Each structure stands twice: as C-alpha cells, then as structure tokens.
C-alpha cells in the first residue's frame, strides 16, 4: 500500500469541515420542517464521502470536487439574493463553498506518484 500524500489529507480535512458547516447550516435553516431538508442532508453526505475519498488519495477526486464546487458556486446566487432574509444561511453557505475552493489546489498540487 502506497503512502497518501499530505495534500490529500489537508484537502480531506477541508472537505470534512465544509461538510460539517453544511450540516450545521441546514439544521439551522430547516429546524421548522426537517423533511424539507432531505436534499440538503444528501448533499452533506456527498461532501463527506468526497472527504473520505480524499483520505484514500483518489486522483479523480480533483475533477469531481471541481465540478461540484462550480455547481455550488452557481447555487450561491439565489442564496445571496435572499441574504437579508437569511443572513446566517448565506454566510455559512459561503464558508462551505470557500472551504471547497481552498481544498481544490491541494488536490491539484499532488505529484503524479501521489506518495509522501
């Protein structure tokens, strides 16, 4: 078994942090109607699974995370339009997106052999 590069570990921590922020955000936002937040919980689980794959050192993860981060960035637009109504939701959504964006360079800067 080859060692996992430290960039994968750093990216995994950032992705797990984004997942935790997303989970807290959706619990705060959907406290009145938790069943409406099932898609949000699935999104949180998806982000956590990506963090797991980062701990395994999967090279393809950088492309999947890039795609999901682009989608997340576009999804921020309606959230930020309603920022006055839901400021905490907006701030936490931006934090989660920024954590994903910060994780991406770590994945792209892993050497081809992926070791160390």
C-alpha distances in whole Angstrom, upper triangle without the diagonal:
4,7,9,12,15,17,15,16,20,20,19,21,24,24,24,27,28,28,29,32,33,33,35,37,38,39,41,43,43,44,47,46,42,42,43,39,37,36,35,33,31,31,29,27,26,25,23,21,20,19,17,15,16,13,11,11,13,15,18,19,21,23,24,24,27,29,29,30,33,34,34,36,39,39,40,43,45,43,45,48,49,47,51,51,47,46,43,42,42,41,38,37,37,35,32,32,32,29,27,29,28,24,24,25,21,20,22,21,17,17,16,13,12,10,12
4,6,9,12,14,13,14,17,18,17,20,22,22,23,26,27,27,29,31,32,32,35,36,37,38,41,42,42,44,47,46,42,42,43,39,37,36,35,33,31,30,29,27,26,24,23,21,20,19,17,15,14,12,10,10,12,13,17,17,19,22,22,23,25,27,27,28,31,32,32,34,37,37,38,41,43,42,43,46,47,46,49,49,46,45,42,41,40,39,36,35,35,33,30,31,30,27,26,27,25,22,22,22,18,17,19,18,14,13,13,9,8,7,9
4,6,9,12,11,11,14,15,15,17,20,20,20,23,25,25,26,29,30,30,33,34,35,37,39,40,41,42,46,44,41,41,42,38,36,35,34,32,30,29,28,26,25,23,21,20,19,17,15,14,13,11,9,9,12,13,17,17,18,21,22,22,24,26,27,27,30,31,31,33,36,36,36,40,42,40,41,45,45,44,47,47,44,42,40,38,38,36,34,33,33,30,28,29,28,25,23,25,23,19,20,20,16,15,17,16,12,12,13,10,8,5,6
4,6,8,7,8,11,12,11,14,16,16,17,20,21,21,23,25,26,27,29,31,32,33,35,37,37,39,42,41,38,38,38,35,33,32,30,29,27,26,24,23,21,20,18,17,15,14,12,11,9,8,7,6,9,11,14,14,15,18,19,18,20,23,23,23,26,28,27,29,32,32,33,36,38,36,37,41,41,40,43,44,40,39,36,35,34,33,30,30,29,27,24,25,24,21,20,21,19,16,16,16,13,12,14,13,10,11,12,10,7,6,6
4,5,6,7,9,10,11,13,15,16,17,19,20,21,23,25,26,27,29,31,32,34,35,36,38,39,43,42,39,39,39,35,34,32,31,30,28,26,25,24,22,20,19,18,16,14,14,13,10,9,10,7,10,11,14,14,14,17,18,17,19,22,22,22,25,27,26,27,31,31,31,35,37,35,36,39,40,39,42,43,39,38,35,34,33,32,29,29,28,25,23,23,22,19,18,19,17,14,14,13,10,10,12,10,7,8,10,9,6,5,5
4,5,5,6,9,10,11,13,14,15,17,19,20,21,23,24,26,27,29,30,32,33,35,36,37,41,40,37,38,38,34,33,32,30,29,28,26,24,23,22,19,18,18,16,14,14,14,10,9,11,9,13,13,16,15,15,18,19,18,19,23,22,21,24,27,26,26,30,30,30,33,36,34,34,38,38,37,40,40,37,35,33,32,31,29,27,27,26,23,21,22,20,17,17,17,15,12,14,13,9,10,12,10,8,11,13,13,9,8,7
4,5,5,6,8,10,11,12,14,15,16,18,20,21,22,24,26,27,28,30,32,33,34,36,39,39,36,37,36,32,32,30,28,27,26,24,22,22,20,17,17,17,14,12,14,13,9,10,11,9,11,11,14,12,11,15,16,14,16,19,19,18,21,23,22,23,26,27,27,30,32,31,31,35,36,34,37,38,34,33,30,29,29,27,24,24,23,20,19,19,17,14,14,14,11,9,10,9,5,6,9,7,6,9,12,13,9,10,9
4,6,5,6,9,10,10,12,14,15,16,18,20,21,22,24,25,27,28,30,31,32,34,37,36,33,34,33,30,29,27,25,24,23,21,19,19,17,15,14,14,11,9,10,9,5,6,8,6,8,9,12,10,10,14,14,12,15,18,17,17,20,22,21,22,25,26,26,29,32,30,31,34,35,33,37,37,34,32,30,28,28,26,24,23,22,20,18,18,17,14,13,14,12,9,10,10,7,6,10,9,8,11,12,13,9,10,10
4,5,5,6,9,10,10,12,14,15,16,18,20,21,23,24,26,27,29,30,31,33,36,35,32,33,33,29,29,27,25,24,23,21,19,18,18,15,13,14,12,9,10,10,7,6,9,8,11,13,15,13,13,17,17,15,17,20,19,19,22,24,22,24,27,27,27,30,32,30,31,35,35,33,36,37,33,31,29,28,28,26,23,23,22,20,18,18,17,14,14,15,13,10,12,13,9,9,13,12,11,14,16,15,12,12,11
4,5,5,6,9,10,11,12,14,15,17,18,20,21,22,24,26,27,28,30,32,35,35,32,33,33,29,28,27,24,24,23,21,19,19,18,15,14,15,13,10,12,12,9,9,12,11,13,14,16,14,13,17,17,14,16,19,18,17,20,22,21,21,25,25,24,28,30,28,28,32,33,31,34,34,31,29,26,26,25,23,21,21,20,17,15,16,14,11,11,13,10,7,10,10,7,9,12,12,11,15,17,17,14,14,13
4,5,5,6,9,10,10,12,14,15,16,18,20,21,22,24,26,27,28,30,33,33,30,31,30,26,26,24,22,21,20,18,16,16,15,12,12,13,10,7,10,10,7,8,11,10,11,12,13,10,10,13,13,10,12,16,15,13,17,19,17,18,22,22,22,25,27,25,26,29,30,28,32,32,29,27,25,24,23,21,19,18,18,15,13,13,12,9,8,10,8,5,7,8,6,7,10,11,11,14,16,17,13,15,15
4,5,5,6,8,10,10,12,14,15,16,18,20,21,22,24,25,27,28,32,31,28,29,28,25,24,22,20,19,18,16,14,14,13,10,9,10,8,5,7,8,5,6,9,9,11,13,14,11,11,15,14,11,14,17,15,15,18,19,18,20,23,22,22,26,28,26,27,30,30,29,32,32,29,27,25,23,23,22,19,18,18,16,13,14,14,11,10,12,11,8,10,12,10,9,13,14,13,17,18,18,15,16,16
4,5,5,6,9,10,10,12,14,15,16,18,20,21,22,24,26,27,30,30,27,28,28,24,24,23,20,19,19,17,14,15,15,11,10,12,11,7,10,11,9,9,12,13,15,16,18,14,15,18,17,14,16,19,17,16,20,21,19,20,24,23,22,26,28,25,26,30,30,28,31,31,27,26,23,22,22,20,17,17,17,14,12,14,13,10,10,13,11,9,12,14,11,12,16,16,15,19,21,21,17,18,17
4,5,5,6,9,10,10,12,14,15,16,18,20,21,22,24,26,29,29,26,28,27,23,23,22,19,18,18,16,13,15,14,10,10,13,11,8,11,13,10,11,15,14,16,17,17,14,13,16,15,12,14,17,15,13,17,18,15,17,20,20,19,22,24,22,23,26,26,24,28,28,24,23,20,19,19,17,14,14,14,11,9,10,10,6,7,9,8,6,9,11,10,11,14,15,15,19,21,22,19,20,19
4,5,5,6,9,10,10,12,14,15,16,18,20,21,22,24,27,27,24,25,24,20,20,18,16,15,15,12,10,11,10,7,7,9,7,5,9,10,8,10,13,13,14,15,15,11,12,14,12,9,12,14,12,11,15,15,13,15,18,18,18,21,23,21,22,25,25,24,27,27,24,23,20,18,18,17,14,13,14,11,9,10,10,7,6,9,9,7,9,12,11,11,14,16,16,20,21,22,19,20,20
4,5,5,6,9,10,10,12,14,15,17,18,20,21,22,26,25,22,23,23,19,19,18,15,14,14,12,9,10,10,7,6,9,8,6,8,11,10,10,14,15,16,17,18,14,15,17,15,13,16,17,15,14,18,18,16,18,21,20,19,23,24,22,23,27,26,25,28,28,24,23,20,18,19,18,14,14,15,13,10,12,13,9,9,13,12,10,13,16,14,14,18,19,19,22,24,24,20,22,21
4,5,5,6,9,10,11,12,14,15,17,18,20,21,25,25,22,24,23,19,20,19,16,15,16,14,11,12,13,10,9,12,12,9,12,14,13,13,17,18,19,20,20,17,17,19,17,14,17,19,16,14,18,18,15,17,20,19,18,22,23,20,21,25,24,22,25,25,21,20,17,16,17,15,11,12,13,10,8,11,11,7,9,12,11,10,14,16,15,16,19,20,20,24,26,27,23,24,23
4,5,5,6,9,10,10,12,14,15,16,18,20,23,23,20,22,21,17,18,16,13,13,14,11,8,11,11,7,8,12,11,9,13,15,13,15,18,18,19,20,19,15,15,17,15,12,14,15,12,11,15,15,12,13,17,15,14,18,19,17,18,21,21,20,23,23,19,18,15,14,14,13,9,9,10,7,4,7,8,6,6,10,10,10,12,15,15,15,18,20,21,24,26,27,23,25,25
4,5,5,6,9,10,11,12,14,15,16,18,21,21,18,19,18,15,15,14,11,10,11,8,5,7,8,5,6,9,9,8,11,14,13,14,17,18,18,20,19,16,16,18,15,13,15,16,13,12,16,15,13,15,18,16,16,20,20,18,19,23,22,21,24,23,20,19,16,14,15,15,11,11,12,11,7,10,12,9,9,13,14,12,15,18,17,17,20,22,22,26,27,28,24,26,26
4,5,5,6,8,10,11,12,14,15,16,20,20,17,19,19,15,15,15,12,11,13,11,8,10,12,9,8,12,13,11,13,16,16,16,19,21,21,23,23,19,20,22,19,16,19,20,16,16,19,19,15,18,20,18,18,21,22,19,20,24,22,21,24,23,19,18,15,14,15,14,10,11,13,11,8,12,13,11,12,15,15,15,17,20,19,20,23,24,25,28,30,30,27,28,27
4,5,5,6,9,10,11,12,14,15,19,19,17,19,18,15,16,15,12,12,14,12,9,12,13,11,11,15,15,13,16,19,18,19,22,23,23,25,24,20,20,22,20,17,19,19,16,15,18,17,14,16,18,16,15,18,19,15,17,20,19,17,20,19,16,15,11,10,12,10,7,8,10,8,6,10,11,9,11,14,14,15,17,20,20,20,23,25,26,29,31,32,28,30,29
4,6,5,6,9,10,10,12,14,17,17,14,16,15,11,13,12,8,8,11,8,6,10,11,9,10,13,14,13,16,18,18,19,22,23,23,24,23,19,20,21,18,15,17,17,14,13,16,15,11,14,16,13,13,16,16,13,15,19,17,16,19,18,15,14,12,9,11,11,7,7,10,9,6,9,12,11,11,14,16,15,17,21,21,21,23,26,26,30,31,32,29,31,31
4,5,5,6,9,10,11,12,15,15,12,14,14,10,11,11,8,7,10,9,6,9,11,10,10,13,15,14,16,19,19,20,23,24,24,26,25,21,22,23,20,18,20,20,16,16,19,18,15,17,19,16,16,19,19,16,18,21,20,19,21,20,16,16,13,11,14,14,10,10,13,12,10,13,15,14,14,18,19,18,20,24,23,23,26,28,28,32,33,34,30,32,32
4,6,5,6,9,10,11,14,15,12,15,15,12,13,14,10,10,13,12,10,12,15,13,13,17,18,17,19,22,22,22,25,27,27,29,28,24,25,26,23,21,23,23,19,19,21,20,17,19,21,18,17,20,19,16,18,21,19,17,19,18,14,14,11,10,12,12,8,10,13,12,10,14,16,15,16,19,20,20,22,25,25,25,28,30,30,34,36,36,33,34,34
4,6,5,6,9,10,13,14,12,15,14,10,13,13,9,10,13,12,10,14,15,14,15,18,19,18,21,23,23,24,27,28,28,29,28,24,25,25,23,20,22,22,18,17,19,18,14,16,18,15,13,17,16,12,14,17,15,14,16,15,11,11,8,6,9,9,6,7,11,10,9,12,14,14,15,18,19,20,22,25,25,25,28,30,31,35,36,37,34,35,35
4,5,5,6,8,11,11,9,11,10,7,9,10,6,7,11,10,9,12,14,14,15,18,19,19,21,23,23,25,27,28,28,30,28,24,25,26,23,20,22,22,18,18,20,18,14,17,18,14,14,17,16,13,15,18,15,15,17,15,12,13,10,8,11,12,9,9,13,13,12,14,17,16,17,20,21,21,23,27,27,27,29,32,32,36,37,38,35,36,36
4,6,5,6,9,10,8,11,11,8,10,12,9,9,13,13,11,14,16,16,16,19,21,20,22,25,25,26,29,30,30,32,30,27,28,29,25,23,25,25,21,21,23,21,18,21,22,18,18,21,19,16,18,21,18,17,19,17,13,15,12,10,14,14,12,12,16,16,14,17,20,19,20,23,24,24,26,29,29,29,32,34,34,38,39,40,37,38,38
4,6,6,9,10,10,13,12,10,13,15,12,12,16,15,14,17,19,18,19,22,23,23,25,27,27,28,31,32,32,34,33,29,30,30,27,25,27,26,23,22,24,22,19,21,22,18,17,20,18,15,17,19,16,15,16,14,10,12,9,8,12,12,10,12,15,15,14,17,19,19,21,23,24,25,27,30,30,31,33,35,36,40,41,42,38,40,40
4,6,8,9,9,12,10,8,12,13,10,12,15,14,14,17,19,18,19,22,23,23,26,28,28,30,32,33,33,34,32,29,29,30,27,24,26,25,21,21,23,20,17,19,19,16,15,17,15,12,14,16,13,13,14,11,8,10,9,7,10,12,10,11,14,15,15,17,19,20,20,23,25,25,27,30,31,31,33,35,36,40,41,43,39,41,41
4,6,5,5,8,7,6,9,11,9,10,14,14,14,16,19,19,20,22,24,24,26,28,29,30,32,34,33,35,33,30,30,30,27,25,27,26,22,22,24,21,19,21,21,17,17,19,17,14,17,18,15,16,17,14,12,14,12,10,14,16,14,14,17,18,17,19,22,22,22,25,27,27,29,32,32,32,35,37,38,41,42,44,40,42,42
4,6,6,9,10,9,12,14,12,13,16,17,16,18,21,21,21,24,26,26,27,30,31,32,34,36,35,37,36,32,33,33,30,28,30,29,26,26,27,25,22,24,25,21,20,23,20,17,20,21,18,18,19,16,13,16,13,12,16,17,15,16,20,20,19,22,24,24,25,28,29,29,31,35,35,35,37,39,40,44,45,46,42,44,44
4,6,9,9,10,13,15,14,15,18,19,19,21,24,24,24,27,29,29,31,33,34,35,37,39,38,40,38,35,36,36,33,31,33,31,28,28,29,27,24,26,26,22,22,24,21,18,21,22,18,19,19,16,14,17,16,14,18,20,18,19,22,23,22,24,27,27,28,31,32,32,34,38,38,38,40,43,43,47,48,49,45,47,47
4,6,6,7,10,13,12,13,16,17,17,19,21,22,23,25,27,28,29,31,33,34,36,37,37,38,36,33,34,34,31,29,31,29,26,27,28,25,23,25,25,21,21,23,20,18,21,22,19,20,21,17,16,19,17,15,19,21,19,19,23,23,22,24,27,27,27,30,32,32,33,37,37,37,39,42,42,46,46,47,44,46,46
4,5,5,7,10,10,10,13,14,14,16,18,19,20,22,24,25,26,28,29,30,32,34,33,35,33,30,32,32,28,27,29,28,24,25,26,23,21,24,24,20,21,23,21,19,22,23,20,21,22,19,17,19,17,15,18,20,18,18,22,22,20,22,25,25,25,28,30,29,31,35,35,34,37,39,39,43,43,44,41,43,43
4,5,6,9,10,10,12,14,15,16,18,20,20,22,24,25,26,28,30,31,32,34,33,35,33,30,32,31,28,27,29,27,23,25,26,23,21,24,24,20,22,24,21,20,23,24,21,23,24,21,19,22,20,17,20,23,20,19,23,24,22,24,27,26,26,29,31,30,32,35,35,34,37,40,40,43,43,44,41,43,44
4,6,8,8,10,12,13,14,16,17,19,20,22,23,25,26,28,29,31,33,34,33,34,32,29,30,30,26,25,27,25,21,23,24,20,19,21,21,17,18,20,17,16,20,20,18,20,21,18,16,19,18,15,18,20,18,17,21,22,20,21,25,25,24,27,29,29,30,34,34,33,35,38,39,42,42,44,41,43,43
4,5,5,6,9,10,11,12,14,15,17,18,20,21,23,25,26,27,29,31,29,31,29,26,27,27,23,22,24,22,19,20,21,18,16,19,19,15,17,19,17,15,18,20,18,19,21,18,15,18,16,13,16,18,15,14,18,19,17,18,22,21,21,24,26,25,27,30,31,30,32,35,35,39,39,40,37,39,40
4,5,5,6,9,10,11,12,14,15,16,19,20,21,23,24,26,27,29,28,29,27,24,26,26,22,21,23,22,18,20,21,18,17,20,20,17,18,21,19,18,21,23,21,22,24,22,19,21,19,16,19,21,18,16,20,21,18,19,23,22,21,24,26,25,26,30,30,29,31,34,34,38,38,39,36,38,39
4,5,5,6,9,10,10,12,14,15,17,19,20,21,23,25,26,27,26,27,24,22,23,22,19,18,20,18,15,17,18,15,14,17,17,13,16,18,16,15,19,21,19,21,23,21,18,21,19,15,17,19,17,15,18,19,16,17,21,20,19,22,24,23,24,28,28,27,29,32,32,35,35,37,34,36,37
4,5,5,6,9,10,11,12,14,15,17,19,20,21,23,25,26,25,26,24,21,22,22,18,17,19,18,14,15,17,14,12,15,16,12,14,16,15,14,17,19,18,18,21,19,16,18,16,12,14,16,13,11,15,16,13,14,18,17,16,19,21,21,22,25,26,25,27,30,30,34,34,36,32,35,35
4,5,5,6,9,10,11,12,14,15,17,19,20,21,23,25,24,26,24,21,22,22,19,18,20,19,15,17,19,17,15,18,19,16,17,20,19,17,20,22,21,21,24,22,19,20,18,15,17,18,15,14,17,17,14,16,19,18,17,20,22,21,22,26,26,25,27,30,30,33,34,35,31,33,34
4,5,5,6,9,10,10,12,14,15,17,18,20,21,23,21,23,21,18,20,20,16,16,18,17,13,16,18,15,14,18,18,15,17,20,20,18,22,24,23,23,26,24,21,23,20,17,19,20,17,15,18,18,15,16,20,18,17,20,22,20,21,25,25,23,26,29,28,32,32,33,30,32,33
4,5,5,6,9,10,11,13,14,15,17,19,20,21,20,21,19,16,17,17,14,13,15,14,10,12,14,12,10,14,15,12,14,17,17,16,19,21,20,21,24,23,19,20,18,15,16,17,14,12,15,15,12,12,16,15,13,16,19,17,18,22,22,20,23,26,26,29,30,31,28,30,31
4,5,5,6,9,10,11,13,14,15,17,19,20,19,21,20,16,18,18,15,13,16,16,12,13,16,14,12,15,17,14,15,19,19,17,19,22,21,21,24,23,19,20,17,14,16,16,13,12,14,14,10,12,15,13,12,16,17,16,18,21,21,20,23,25,25,29,29,30,27,29,29
4,5,5,6,9,10,10,12,14,15,17,19,18,20,19,15,18,18,15,14,17,16,13,15,18,16,15,18,20,17,19,22,22,20,23,26,25,25,28,26,23,24,21,18,20,20,17,15,18,17,14,15,18,16,14,18,19,17,18,22,21,20,23,25,25,28,28,29,26,27,28
4,5,5,6,9,10,11,12,15,16,17,15,17,15,12,14,15,11,10,14,13,10,12,15,13,12,16,18,16,18,21,21,20,23,25,25,25,28,27,24,24,22,19,20,21,17,15,18,17,13,14,17,15,13,16,18,15,16,20,19,17,20,23,22,26,26,26,23,26,27
4,5,5,6,9,10,11,13,15,15,15,16,15,11,13,14,11,9,12,12,9,10,14,13,11,14,17,15,16,20,21,19,21,24,24,23,27,26,23,23,20,18,18,18,15,13,15,14,10,11,13,11,9,13,14,12,13,17,16,15,18,20,20,24,24,25,22,24,25
4,5,5,6,9,10,11,13,14,14,17,16,12,14,16,13,11,15,16,13,14,17,17,15,18,20,19,19,23,24,22,24,27,27,26,29,28,25,24,22,19,20,20,16,16,17,16,12,14,16,13,11,15,16,13,15,18,17,16,19,21,20,24,24,25,21,23,24
4,5,5,6,9,10,11,13,12,14,13,11,13,15,12,11,15,15,13,14,18,17,16,19,21,20,21,25,26,24,26,29,29,29,32,31,28,28,25,23,23,23,20,18,20,19,15,16,18,15,13,17,17,14,15,19,17,15,19,21,20,23,23,23,20,22,23
4,5,5,6,9,10,11,10,12,11,7,10,11,8,8,11,12,10,12,15,15,14,17,19,19,20,23,25,23,25,28,29,28,31,31,27,27,25,22,23,22,19,18,19,17,14,14,16,13,10,14,14,11,12,15,14,12,15,17,16,20,20,20,17,19,21
4,5,5,6,9,10,10,13,13,9,11,14,11,10,13,15,13,13,17,17,16,19,21,21,21,25,26,24,26,29,29,28,32,31,28,27,24,22,23,22,19,18,18,16,13,14,15,12,10,13,13,10,12,15,13,11,15,17,16,19,20,20,16,18,19
4,5,5,7,9,9,13,13,10,13,15,13,12,16,17,15,17,20,20,19,22,24,24,24,28,29,27,29,33,32,32,35,34,31,30,27,25,26,25,22,21,22,20,17,18,19,16,14,17,17,13,15,17,15,13,17,18,17,20,20,20,16,17,18
4,5,5,6,6,9,9,7,10,12,11,11,14,15,14,16,19,19,19,22,24,24,25,28,30,28,30,33,34,33,36,36,32,32,29,27,27,27,24,22,23,21,18,18,19,16,14,17,17,13,13,16,14,11,15,16,14,17,17,17,14,15,17
4,5,5,6,8,10,7,9,12,11,10,13,15,14,15,18,19,19,21,24,23,24,28,29,28,29,33,33,32,35,35,32,31,28,27,27,25,23,21,22,20,17,17,17,14,12,14,14,10,11,13,10,8,12,13,11,14,15,15,12,13,14
4,5,8,11,13,10,13,16,15,14,17,19,18,19,22,23,22,24,27,27,27,31,32,30,32,35,35,34,38,37,34,33,30,28,29,27,24,24,24,22,19,20,20,16,15,17,16,13,14,16,12,11,15,15,13,16,16,16,12,13,13
4,6,9,11,10,13,15,15,15,18,19,19,20,23,24,24,26,28,28,29,33,34,33,34,38,38,37,40,40,36,36,33,31,31,30,27,26,27,25,22,22,22,19,17,20,19,15,16,17,14,12,15,16,13,15,15,14,11,12,13
4,6,9,8,10,13,13,13,16,18,18,19,22,23,23,25,27,28,29,32,34,32,34,37,38,37,40,40,37,36,33,31,31,30,27,26,26,24,21,21,21,18,16,18,17,13,13,14,11,9,12,12,9,11,11,11,7,9,11
4,6,6,8,10,11,11,14,15,16,17,20,21,21,23,26,26,27,30,32,31,33,36,37,36,40,40,36,36,33,31,31,30,27,26,26,24,21,21,21,19,16,18,18,14,13,15,13,9,11,13,11,12,11,12,9,12,14
4,5,6,8,10,11,12,14,16,17,18,20,21,22,25,26,27,30,32,31,32,35,37,36,40,40,37,36,34,32,31,30,28,26,26,25,22,21,21,19,16,17,17,13,12,13,11,8,9,11,9,10,9,10,8,12,14
4,5,6,7,9,10,11,13,14,16,17,19,20,22,23,25,27,30,29,31,33,35,34,38,38,35,35,33,30,30,29,27,25,25,24,21,20,20,19,15,16,17,14,12,14,13,9,10,13,12,13,12,13,12,15,18
4,5,5,6,8,10,10,12,14,15,16,18,20,21,22,25,27,26,28,31,32,31,35,35,32,31,29,27,26,26,24,21,21,21,17,16,17,15,12,13,14,11,9,12,11,8,10,13,12,14,14,15,13,16,18
4,6,5,6,9,10,10,12,14,15,16,18,20,21,23,26,25,26,29,31,30,34,34,31,30,29,27,25,25,23,21,20,19,17,15,15,14,11,11,12,9,6,9,9,6,6,10,10,13,13,15,13,16,18
4,5,5,6,9,10,11,13,14,15,17,18,20,22,25,25,26,28,30,30,34,34,31,31,30,27,26,26,24,21,21,21,18,16,17,16,12,12,14,12,9,11,12,9,9,13,13,15,15,17,16,19,21
4,5,5,6,9,10,11,12,14,16,17,18,21,23,23,24,27,28,28,32,32,29,29,27,25,24,24,22,19,19,19,16,14,16,15,11,12,15,12,10,13,14,11,12,15,15,18,17,20,17,21,23
4,5,5,6,8,10,10,12,14,15,16,19,21,21,22,25,26,25,29,29,26,26,24,22,21,21,19,16,16,16,13,11,12,11,8,9,11,9,7,11,11,9,11,14,15,18,18,20,17,20,22
4,6,5,6,9,10,10,13,14,15,18,20,20,21,24,25,25,29,29,27,26,25,23,21,21,20,17,16,16,14,11,12,12,9,8,11,10,7,10,12,10,10,14,15,18,18,21,19,22,23
4,5,5,6,9,10,11,12,15,17,19,19,20,23,24,25,28,29,26,26,25,22,21,22,20,17,17,18,15,12,14,15,11,11,14,13,11,14,16,13,14,17,18,21,21,23,21,25,26
4,5,5,6,9,10,10,12,15,17,17,18,21,22,22,26,26,23,23,22,19,18,19,17,14,14,15,12,10,12,13,9,10,13,12,11,15,16,14,15,19,20,23,23,25,22,26,27
4,5,5,6,9,10,10,13,16,15,16,19,20,20,24,24,22,21,20,17,16,16,15,12,11,12,10,7,9,10,6,7,10,10,9,12,14,13,14,17,19,22,23,25,23,26,27
4,5,5,6,9,10,12,14,15,16,18,20,20,24,24,22,22,22,19,17,18,17,14,13,15,13,9,11,13,10,9,13,13,11,14,17,16,16,19,21,24,24,27,25,28,29
4,5,5,6,9,11,12,13,15,17,18,19,23,23,21,21,21,17,16,17,16,13,13,15,13,10,13,14,12,12,16,16,14,17,20,18,19,22,24,27,27,29,27,30,31
4,5,5,6,9,11,11,12,15,16,16,20,20,17,17,17,14,12,14,13,9,9,11,9,7,10,12,9,10,14,14,14,17,19,18,19,22,24,27,28,30,27,30,31
4,5,5,7,10,10,11,13,15,15,19,19,17,17,17,14,12,13,13,10,9,11,10,7,9,12,10,10,13,14,14,16,19,19,19,22,24,27,28,31,28,31,32
4,5,6,8,10,10,12,14,15,19,19,18,18,18,16,13,15,15,12,11,14,13,10,13,16,14,13,17,18,17,20,22,22,22,25,27,30,31,33,31,34,35
4,6,6,7,9,11,12,13,17,17,15,16,16,13,11,13,13,10,10,13,12,10,13,15,14,14,18,19,18,21,23,23,24,27,28,32,32,35,32,35,36
4,6,5,6,9,10,10,14,14,12,12,13,10,8,10,11,7,7,11,11,9,11,14,13,13,16,18,18,21,23,23,24,27,29,32,33,35,33,35,36
4,5,5,6,9,10,13,14,13,13,15,13,10,12,14,11,10,14,14,12,14,17,17,16,19,21,21,23,26,26,26,29,31,34,35,38,36,38,39
4,5,5,7,9,12,12,11,12,14,12,10,13,14,11,12,16,16,14,17,19,19,19,22,24,24,26,29,29,29,32,34,37,38,41,38,41,41
4,5,5,6,10,10,8,9,11,8,6,9,11,8,9,13,13,12,15,17,17,18,21,22,23,25,27,27,29,31,33,37,38,40,37,40,40
4,5,5,8,10,9,8,11,9,6,9,11,9,9,12,14,13,14,17,18,18,20,22,23,25,27,28,29,31,33,37,38,40,38,40,40
4,6,8,9,10,10,13,12,9,12,14,13,13,16,17,16,18,21,21,21,24,26,26,28,31,31,32,34,37,40,41,44,41,44,44
4,6,5,6,8,11,9,8,11,13,12,13,16,17,17,19,22,22,22,25,27,28,30,32,32,34,36,38,42,43,45,42,45,45
4,5,5,5,8,8,6,8,11,11,11,14,16,16,17,20,21,21,23,25,26,28,30,31,32,34,37,40,42,44,41,43,43
4,6,6,9,10,9,11,14,14,14,17,19,19,20,23,24,25,26,29,30,32,34,35,36,38,40,44,45,48,44,47,46
4,6,9,9,9,12,14,14,15,18,19,20,21,24,25,26,27,29,31,33,35,35,37,39,41,45,46,48,45,47,47
4,6,5,6,9,10,11,12,15,16,17,18,20,22,23,25,26,28,30,32,32,34,36,38,42,43,45,42,44,43
4,5,5,6,9,10,11,12,14,15,16,18,20,21,22,25,26,28,30,31,32,34,36,40,42,44,40,42,42
4,5,5,6,8,10,11,12,14,15,17,19,20,21,23,25,27,28,29,31,33,34,38,40,42,38,40,39
4,6,5,6,9,10,11,12,14,15,17,18,20,21,23,26,27,28,29,32,33,37,38,40,37,38,38
4,6,5,6,9,10,11,12,14,16,16,18,20,22,24,25,26,28,30,32,35,37,39,36,38,38
4,5,5,6,9,10,11,12,14,15,16,19,20,23,24,25,27,28,30,34,36,38,34,36,36
4,5,5,6,9,10,11,13,14,15,17,19,21,22,23,25,27,28,32,34,36,32,34,33
4,5,5,6,9,10,11,12,14,16,17,20,21,22,23,26,27,31,32,34,31,33,33
4,5,5,6,9,10,10,12,14,16,18,19,20,22,24,26,29,31,33,30,32,32
4,5,5,6,9,10,10,12,15,17,18,19,21,22,24,28,30,32,28,30,29
4,5,5,6,9,10,11,13,16,16,17,19,21,22,26,28,29,26,28,28
4,5,5,6,9,10,11,14,15,16,17,20,21,25,26,28,25,28,28
4,5,5,6,9,10,12,13,15,16,18,20,24,26,28,25,27,26
4,5,5,6,9,11,12,13,15,16,18,22,24,25,22,24,23
4,5,5,7,10,10,11,13,15,16,20,22,23,20,22,23
4,5,5,8,10,11,12,14,16,19,21,23,20,23,23
4,6,6,8,10,11,12,14,18,20,22,19,21,21
4,6,6,7,9,10,12,16,18,19,16,18,18
4,5,5,6,9,11,14,16,18,15,18,18
4,5,5,6,9,12,14,17,14,17,17
4,6,5,7,10,13,15,12,14,14
4,6,6,9,11,13,10,13,14
4,6,8,10,13,11,14,15
4,6,9,11,10,12,13
4,6,8,6,8,9
4,6,5,7,9
4,5,8,11
4,6,9
4,7
4
